[in-house]
């Protein structure tokens, strides 16, 4: 079994190399390209002989879909220090993290990730959203979801020198692809049909692997190139490692590993990789979904803000599914996990607010709505802002006939999401395309069926520029996402709290009860107003 773990495992190694020879661009024989690379990496015998490895590194991570404005810049999520211990001979790995999270809120997580025998668990708290198992164990630990393990294993395969060895051993799975120009350099490209992915390896004119790519499904950008870029080669114990490893999604950097030290063949105790009985028992009941949401698992694990669950939207150990709570007549708050949505019943149709996490949650919401309101389709999907964790599932609503409503300034972003190729995910909108209506809100807009009104207001803020909030006057009720999380946030603790209230006062509206995209349920706004007034 090939050892394949995640993200920081990218540390392994980038790739190991020795400097000899040159591979001409455009070489037509993929086997020759791979064979040359294996030799430059030290040869099959030397690479396969690495039994253990220890790496220390600095790591940074970003998310280009969590920025103040859509498609502008990149947002730093945190800076971390990690030690990776790898027992390659027995397919085991351990990451020891000190993760300094800076967005969306500052917090330091100190924890370990352990993977062995295709099972993984986290020792300590790695997340602001703890699973039931993490809450009930001391010291806190939780079994990784099968999806997270699959994603981590794939990522170790990406950085392992054994990927090149596997390619050399299976020439029938190799295909040469057209050369690719990157940063003014012509790179030779080879595709390898692996058991876990189609790997696309780009070789530089020195014959070394320059990029290791998969084509991943992304909720906003659709089919996307996920590349590991290798550079800064240094010799350690007669082998050369890439000390600089950048991970990009469609050219946007999402992770950067700067290696500080590497020890080849260290002595690693077996206890480092021991899997507790509670973890093996929990993992035995798991079954990975047919389609793993790699980008959600990888990026949100770095972000420290997700439920580590194969269901993505909820922890099945806590709730059997999403929970529908009628907070006011005809107004349903859909909760049960880390991210929520809202469904409002109109005379002849439904309005949904936000499509968080992924397609999976949207499908659950649509199916339950069809059961409760069989004659009422979704006519509108209101997207409060552009951040990926609240819009990733928008295409499923669009495929059902819903038009999108959003604040002015986001049109290009959402138009691109609706038209993005989705061959990898093959979602409903890709299978049956339609022209999705894109409705911009300039300042204020009202959705009405003649009986109920939904007033939408644009509020400028420092979280996501031109966010929408919704007010339903007949119910004295409002919907807000991230600017304030009713029932979760300490009143007045965030700058966006003041911005949110200032925006409401500007528009002259102040509903009594609010629900939001996070938290445990609806809550009155008065404690927030009192806290801000005291300040």
N, C-alpha and C positions, 0 to 999 in steps of 0.2 A: 504494500500500500504506500502511495506517495504521500509524504507529509505536506499538508496544505493548510496553513492557517492564515491569519488576517493582517490587515492594515499594517501594524507595526512590524509584522513579520516581514513585511516588505523589507524590513531591515535585513533579513538574511541576505541579504544579499545581493540585494540587488543582485548583481551577478558578479561572478568571479571571473577575472580575466588575466591573460598574459599578453603582452604586446608583441605580436608578430604578424607579418604579412598584410596584404590588402585584398579585400574582396571588391571587384569592380561592380559599380552600380549596374543594375539591369541583368545580372547573372540569371540565366534561365533555368538552372538546375537547383531546385530547392534543397535537395539532399546535400549538394555541395556547399551551399550557404550554411546549413546547419552543422555539417561536419567541420567546416572551418571554424565556426563559432565555438564548438565543443573543444577543439584543440586550443583555441585562444583562451578559453576559460580554464585551461589546465589539463584537459584530457579526461576521458571518461573514468579512468581508474582513480585519479586524484579527486575528482568531484564526488564520485560515489563513495569515497572513503572518508568523507567528513562525517564523523559519528555524532559529535556534539559541537555546539556553538553558543557563544554568549555575546550579546551586543548591547551597548548602551547608546542612547540617542536622545536628541531633542526633536519634538514633533510639534507642528502647527497644523491647524485645520481651519477651513473656511467653508462658507456656503454662498455661492453666487446668486442663489434664489431666495436669500434672506436679507437682501440689501434694503436701504432706505427707498430707492427708486428701482423699478424693474429694469434689468439689463444694464445697470450702471454700477461699476465697481464690483467689489467682493467684500464679504463680511467675515471678519475674524471671529472664530468661535472659541478659540483657546490655544494655550501653549502648554506643552506637557513634557515631562521627562519619563522615559520608559527604559526598563531593562528587559531584554528578551533572552530567555534561556531555552535552547532547543536540543532535544534528544532525537536526532534524526534517525538513529538506529532503531528506535522504538516508536516513532511517529508521535512524539509528545512535544508540547511547547507551553511556555508560561510567560505572560507579560506582567510585569510589576509596574504599575502606573502611579505617578503623581500628576494628576490632570488639573490644571488651573483653567477653569472655564470662565470666559469673560462675557459670553453672550448666549442666550438672551439675558441671563442674570449671572453675576459673579458667584462662583463657588469652587472650592477645591475638593476633588474626589481622590481618595487614596484607596486603591483596590488592585486585585490581581485577576487575570483571566487565565484559566487553565484548560487545555484541550488535550485529550488522549482517547484513543480508540473511538474516534468520531463522536465523542461526547465532550461537552464543554460546560463550564460553570464560572461564575463570577464570585470571588471572595471579597466582601466589602460592598460599599454602595457606589455604583458607577453611574447613577441616574437620579434625576429629580422625581421620577415616577417609579416607585418601588413596587415590585410584584408582591403577591401575598406571601410567597416563600421567603423573600428577602425580609419582609416585616416580621415573620414568625420565627426566624432562626437567629441564634446568637453564638458566635459572631454572624453577622448578616451574610447570607450567600443566596444565590439563586441559580437554578439550572438554565443554561442558555436555551433559547428556542431552537428547534431543529433548523429553522430558516437562518438564524444567525450563525450556527455552526457550519451550515453549507456555504454561506457567504464567506466565512473566515477561512474555511478549507480551500475555497477557490482562490482566495487572495494569497495564501501561502504558495499554492501551486504557481501563481503568477511570478513570484520572486524566487522560487527555488531553482537552483541549477539543474535539478532533475527534470524540469520541464524540457530543457534542451536535450537531455539524454533520452527522454521519452520520444521526442521528435525524431531523434536519430534512429531509435529502435523501430519506429513505425513510418518508414518512408512512404508507404502506401496512403497515409493520411495527410501528406503534405501537398500543397498546391502553391505554385508561385503566383503572386498577384502583381499588378502593375506597380512600378516604382512610384514612390511618393516624395514630393518635394516638401521639406520641413526646414524652416529657418534658412532657406537658401542652400540646403544640402539635399542631394538625391539619395534616398534610402531604398534599399532592396526590401521587398515585403514577401513574407511567407505565411500562409495560413496552415494551421494544424488542427485537425478535428480531434480534440481531446475527449475524454469520457465526461468531463464536467463543463466544457465550453469549447467554442471555436476560438483558438488563440491566434492572434495576428502579431507576428514578430517583425519589427522593422530593424534592419541591420544598417549600421553606418558604413562609410567607406573603409573603415579599419576592420570590418568584419564582425565587430562586437554587437550584441543586441543593444540597440539604442532606446527602443520603446517596446513594451509588452502591452497589447491592447485586447480588450473585449468590447463588443457592442452591447451596451446595456440599455434597458428600458428606463426612461426617466419620466416622471409624472408630468412635467412641464415640457421638456424638450423632445420627448419621444426617443427614438433610436439614437443613441449617443455614443461617441467614442470615449471609452474610459481607458486612459493610458497611464502606464508607469514609465517615467522618463529617467534614464540612468546616466549619471555623470560623476565626475570627481573620483577617478579610479586610483586606488592606493594599494600597495602591496602589504600583506600581512601574512607572515609565515610562508612566503613563497607563492601565495595566491593573491590575486588582485580583486578587491571588492569595490563596488560603487558606493562611495560614502555619501552621495547626494541622490535622493530619490524623490521626485516630484510626481504627484498624481493629479491628472487633469481630467475634467469632464467637458468634452467639446471645447478644449483649449482653456477652460477656466480651472485654475488650481483649486483643489479641494483638500489636499493634504501635502505636507512636505516633511520629509524625514532627513535630518542631518545627523549622521552617525559620528559618535565621539570616540568609541573604542570597540574593538572586536578581539575576542579571544577564541582561537581555534582549538578544538578538542579540550575544553575545560572539564573538570570532574563535577558532575551534577548529581546530587542525591535523588534517589527515587521519590522521596517525600515531596519534592517540588511539584511533581505531576500527579500526586495521588488524587483520585476522584472519590469524594464521600459517597457512602451508600445511598443517602437521600437523593443525590444527583443521579446515580445510575438507575435508581428505581423510577424517578420522574422521567428521565430520558427514554426509558423503555416504553413509555406510554405515548411518546411523541411520534408524529409522522409529518415529515416536511411536505408542504404543499407542492403541487406539481410545478407551479411557477413561483420561484423565490424572488422577492422584491429586493434585489441586491443593493440598489442605491439607497433605499430607505434603511436597510439594515446597517450598511457600512457608514453612511454619513450621519445617521441619527445616533449610532453608538458613539461616534466621535463627539457629536453635539451634546450628548448626555441628557436627552430629552425625548424619550420614547418608551413605549411598552415593549419589553423583550418577549414578544408573543408571536406565534405563527398566525394568529388571527389578526394581528396588527392593531386592530381598533380596540381590543379589550383583552383583559386577562381572564381566561376561562376558569381559573381557580377562584376568581372573585365573583364573576357574573356569567350567566350562560350566553349573553349576547348584549347588544345595545339596548338601553332602557329608555322607553318613551314615557315622559312625564308631561301631563297636560298642565302647564303652569298658569294658563288663562284659557277660557273657552276657545277651542280651535287653534291653540298655540302649543306646539309640542317641542319640548327640549329633549333632544336625543343624546344621551350620555352613556356612561358605562366604561369609558376608557380615558385616555389622556386628552383627546380632542373631541369637541362636540359640534353638533349641527342643530339647526332649528327648522321645523316644518310648520308652516302657517296655512291653515285651511281657508280658502276663499269659497265663493258661491259655486263656481264651476271648475276650479282648478286648485293646484297647490303651489306654494312658493317655498323653495329651500334656501337656506342661508349657509353658505360655505360647503365645501366638499373636502373635508380634511383627510389626511394621511395617505390614502391610496384608493384605487378603484374598488378594493374589497369593501371598504366601509360604505361607499356610495351604493354598491349593489345591495347591501343589507338594508340601507335606508329606503331605497326604492321598492324592494320586495315587501317590506313591512307596510309602507304607505299603500301599496296596491292591495294589501289585505284589509287595511283599515278603511281606505277610501277607493273602492274599486272603480268608481266612475269618474275619478278626478285625476288627471295627469299633472305632472309637474310642468308648469308653463314658464316659470322663471327660476334661475339659480342666481342668487345675489352673492357676489364674492366681495367680502369686506376689504380685502387687500391681497397683494400678489404673492405672499410668502408660500413657499412650496408645501409646507405642512398643513395649509388650509385650503389648497386648491388642487392638489394632486389628483383628486377623483372627479374633477369637473367634466371630463370627457364622457363619463358614463351618463351623467344627467343630460348632457347635450345630445347624446345618442338617443335618449328617450323623448327628445323633442323640446327640452328646456332651452330657452335663450339665456344668455349671460348678461347680468347687470353689474356694473362696476364703476368706480370713480374715474373721471377723465384723467388721462395720462397713462392708462394701462391698456389701451386698445391694442397696440402692436404686440404686447406680451401675450395677451389672451388669444388674439387672432393666430399667433404662431403656435400656441398650445393646441388649438382646435385643428390646425392643419398639419401638425407634426406627423411624420411617418411613425407608425407603431407596428412594424412587422414583428418585432420581438415579442411584444405583449399581445398583439393581435386583438385589441380591445373592441368593444362594440362600435365605436365610431369609425374605427379603421375598417371593420367588416362592412358596415353600412354607412358610408359618409353622408353628411347632409350639410347644407349651408346654415351654420349656427348664427342666430341673431346676436349682435354685439351692441349692447345699449349702454351708453356712457351717461354718468350722472355729473352734471356741471352744477355744483353747489347743492341743489335740492331737487328731488324728483319724487313723485307719488305714484305708487302702484295701487290701483283700485278696481274692484269689480262692481262698483255702484253701491255696495253696502259697507264693506270693510276697506279702510285705507291703510297702506303701509308707506310712511314717509321715510325717505332715505336722505341722509345728510352727509356731506363731505366734511371731514375734520382733519386739519393739518396737524402733524405730530412728528415726533422724533423716532417712531418705531417703523412705520411704513407710510410714506407721504401720501396724502390724499386717501385716507381710509374712510370707509363708509360705516355709519351706525344706522340702525333702523329703529323707528318709533312707530308703535301701533296705538294711535290715540284712543280708540274705543276701549282698549284693554289697559290703558295706562302702563304700558310695557315697552321695554327697549331691549335691543340686541347689540352687543359689543364684543369684539374679539381682540385680545392682546393689549389694547389700550388700558383696559381694566378687566380683571378676571373676577367677577362676583363670586363670593364665598371662598376664594382662594387667596387673593392678595391681601397684604396688610394695608389698610386704607391709608392712602397718601404716601406710600413708600416709594413709588416710581414716578419719574418725571411725566410719563404718559398719563398718569392719573389727573394731574393738573391740566394737561393739554386737553384731555377728554372733557372734563367739566367746563373748561373755558369754551370749548367748541359748542357744547350744549347751551351755555348761557348766551353765546353769540346768536344762536338760532332761536332762542327763546323757548326751549323745550326742556322738560326735566321729569320724565316718567318716574314713577315711584319704584317699580320693580324692574329688575334687569336680569337677563341670563347672558352667558357668554360662551366663548369657544373653549374655555378651560374652567376648572373648578368643580365643585360637587353639586351645584344646582343654582337656582335663581336666588337673588338676594336684593334687599332694598338698597337704594343709593344713599340714603340719609347718613349712615356712618362714614361714607367716603366724603360727603360734603362737610360733615362736622370736622373730620380730621384735617381737611384742606383749609377750612376756615380758621382752625387753631394755629395753623402754620403761617 
